[in-house]
Structure formats: structure tokens, C-alpha cells
Amino acid sequence: MIHRKGRKNHTVYLPDEAGLLGRIANGDTAAFAMVFAHYRKQLYTTIYHLTGSRELAEDVLQEVFMKVWLHRERLPVIAHFGGWIYRVTEHAGFKVIRELRRTVSDPQSQAETDKKDPLDLYIEKELDTLLDEAVARLPDKQQQTYKLIKQEGLKRNEVADQLLVSPETVKWNLDQAMRSIRRFCLAKLSH
């Protein structure tokens, strides 16, 4: 069950996430549905901002959760599932952008992108590096906010307490960080 704490910040908590992940690892589809419902909107928004397409956002979201289900036995060992699923989603969004660029420049190459080969693994690593570079260029508070929320999976209130700022400031810093990261990555990818 999903609980909302506090009316002001609308932070959504997923009780016993580790327990749910364990249940998913054992094939529990009801637990999977709860986790999907919890993360769906946030991940959809992330993908939509990356791709600019509602249809692509839905496709990527479906692909991400299909991979989660297919590799569910690994879920119990993930320490910060929220940060992990966000990072997986970003990678999938960047992959779609990369494939769109290839398709536009060479429609024949689309068939090649469907195969997983060492080059794809290399490109994924390069995208990680690009994302790390974009994050490193952020102002300190935005960088700290991004890392705590997106990589460590902390909630807005937890970050606010840690950085000694209001939850609204955390939200603003994260929004600005995401815009800067998106601009930086899209500029680098378009070269």
C-alpha cells in the first residue's frame, strides 16, 4: 500500500520496498504491480522530458519494467532501488535518442541496433560518462541534490534535512539540475 505523508510536499513513500522486491524476485505479480504503480509517473516524466514523445515514453517505460521483471531475481541485492530504476530509465531514454539519431541519419542501421554487441555496451558506458560529466558541471547544491535523489534514492524531505534547505528548494534544485543535464547531454549527442 502506498501512503502519503504530509500534505505540503506530497512525498510518496513505498512501505517495505525491500520486502516487495523480495516478493517480486519470487514471482509475485501483485508486488510487481505495486512497485510499477509507485514509480510509473516519475519515470514516465523523466523519459518524456528526454524524448519529447508520449508514445516513446510509454514504450521505454514498458521496456524498463519488462527488464525489471525478466531480471527480478537480482532485485533483492539492490540497495537503493529508486536510484537504480531511475538510472536504468535514463539509460533506456538515451538509447532511444541514440537510435532515433541513427535511424534519421541511416535507416538501414536500425536493424543493427536491435542486436546487443560490444559496441552497444561501449556506448552505454560512454553515456554513463556523459551523464557523469553533465552532473559534474552542475552548481554544488544542484549536484548534491541530483546525486542524493537520483543516484542514492533519497526522498525530497531527507535531502532537505541533509542539505539544511526547504523541500521546495530541493525540488527547484532538482528541476534546474535536470534541465541542465538534459541540455548538456542533448548538445553533446547532437554533435
N, C-alpha and C positions, 0 to 999 in steps of 0.2 A: 504494500500500500504506500502511496506517495503522500507525504504530509507537507503542508506549507507552514513555515514558521514566520511569524511577523508579517503584518500586512504591508509595512512600508517598503521593504526591499524585495518581497516575493521570491526569496531564495527557496529553491525546491530541494528537499533532501530525499534521498532514497534509503530508507532504513535497511540495515543488514545487507548492504550491497555484496559483501564478501559471501554471505550465505546464498544470495541469489545467484552469484557467479558459480558457486559450487553446484547448485541445483541445475543450472544450465549445462555445466560440464557433464552432468549425469543424464542429460537429455530432457529436462523439464521445460516444455514449451510455454507453460504459464509464466515461469520465471523469466524466460526469454522475452515474452510479450511485455512484462513489466519493465524490464531494462530498456527495451526498444521504445516504449511509450515515454519513459523518463528522458531519454537522450534525443529523441527524434527531432523535436523542434529546434533545439540548439544546433544540432549537426546539420539539419536542413538549411538553416540560416547561413551557416558557415560555407556550405557548398554553393548555395545560391549567390553569395557575395563573391565567391571565387569565379564562378562560371557565368553569372548573369542570366541563367536559364532555369526556369522552374522545372522543366522536363529533365534537364541534365541533373539537377539537384536531386530529384526523385530517383533517377537511375543510379546515381552514385551512392545515395543513402541505402538503396536496396542492395547494391553490391557490397557495401561495407558490412551491413548486418548479415548478409549471406556468408561472408568470410568469417564473421564472428561465430556464426552457428557451425560452420564447417570445421572450425578450429577450436571449438568450445572446450576441448579437454585441456587447453592451455590457460583458460581463464582464471582458475584459482591461484595461479602464481603471479598474476599481475597485481602489483602493489597499489597503483593509482589508476584504476580503470578509466575514470573520467578523462585524465590527461592522455592516457594511451589511446582511447577511442577517438579523441579529438585529433591526435596526431595521425592516426590511420586515415581519418576522414580527410584531413588536409592533403595527405599524400594522394589519395584517390582523386581529389579535386584537381590537384596539379597534373596528375596523369591524364585526366580528361582534357585539360587545357593543352597539354603537350600533343595528345592525339589529334585534337582539332587543328592545331597548327600544322601537323604532318599531313592531315587529310586535305587541308586547304592548299598546301604547297605541292603535295603529290598524292592524289587519291589512291594510287597503287600501294602506297606504303601502309595503308590502313590494315591490310591483311597481315603485314609483318608485325604490327604492334600487338596483335592478338596472341602471339607466341611469347612465352616468358623465356628470355635468354639472358646471358650475362650482361649484355648492353643495357637491358631494362633495369637490371639490378644496379648497374653503374649509374644510370640516370636517376634512379631513386635516391642513391647516395648523394648525387650532385644536388638534387632537390633539397635533401636534408641540409647540405652545406649552404645552399642558397637561403633557406629559411633561417638557419643559424646566423648567417651574415646579416640578414634583414633585422633579426631580433637584436643583434649586437649594435646596430646603428640607432636603435631607439634611445630616447632620453632615459635616464636612470629609472625614474618612477614607472614609466610605461614598460620598460624592460622587466623590472621586478614584478609588476602586476601580471604581465603576459606569462612569465615563467611560472609564477605561483599558481595561476588559474589554469593555463593551458597545458603546462608540462607536468606540474605536480598535482593537479586536480583539486586544488583548494577551492572553497566556496568564497563568494564575494565578502561576506562578513569576516571570515577567517583572515583574508588578505587585508581587509580594512584594519582589523585589530593588530596584525603583524606590522603593517606599514604606518600605523597611527594616523589614518585618514578616514574619511567617511565612506560608507559603501557607495555613495553617489560618485565620489572621486575615483574610486576603484573602477566603477562602470565607465566613467569618462576616459580614464587612462587606458582601459582595455579597448574601448571603441577607437580611440586615436591610434593605439598600437596596431590594431587590426587593419585600419586604413593605410597606415604607413607600410606595414608588411606587404599588403596587397599591391600597393603602388610600386614598391621596390621590386617585388618578385615579377609582376607583370612587365615592368620596364626591362628587367634583365632577360626575361623569357622571350620578349619580342625582338631582341637583337639578333 
